[in-house]
Amino acid sequence: MKLACIDVGLKRIGIAICLDEKTVLPLEAILRKNRNQAAKEVNLFLIEWGIEQIIIGIPKGGSCEDEMSRRIIHFVSLLELTIPIKYQDEQGSSFEAKELTKGTFKHKKDGRIDSIAAKIILERFLKL
């Protein structure tokens, strides 16, 4: 089954895929200009890759849990999904992504960290 994970942020949407239920790869993040543009790009990505199930990172615990969960669920409602949706705890995934890549590349706001966070979330879902 072809799986994708998105890590929805206010400025970027990290993306990771798993095509064989074993190997998870981060892809180029979507830079978010507005929610409609971002939703359109996510929809196109899902169609182009033939994704059969989507995993959405959602915060569990933390001071911003309610607000971010509300924003993420609203964003997901903008997607034209005909595939199953699952939510996975994303708590600490961005911090873990930064730690994993420390010294590997300069941490710019280009979305690489966001997509590595999506990779971590998808690996948690698959328990790899």
Secondary structure as GFF3:
##gff-version 3
##sequence-region A 1 128
A	DSSP	beta_strand	3	8	.	.	.	ID=ss1
A	DSSP	beta_strand	12	18	.	.	.	ID=ss2
A	DSSP	beta_strand	24	31	.	.	.	ID=ss3
A	DSSP	alpha_helix	35	49	.	.	.	ID=ss4
A	DSSP	beta_strand	53	58	.	.	.	ID=ss5
A	DSSP	alpha_helix	65	78	.	.	.	ID=ss6
A	DSSP	beta_strand	85	89	.	.	.	ID=ss7
A	DSSP	alpha_helix	93	101	.	.	.	ID=ss8
A	DSSP	alpha_helix	112	126	.	.	.	ID=ss9
###
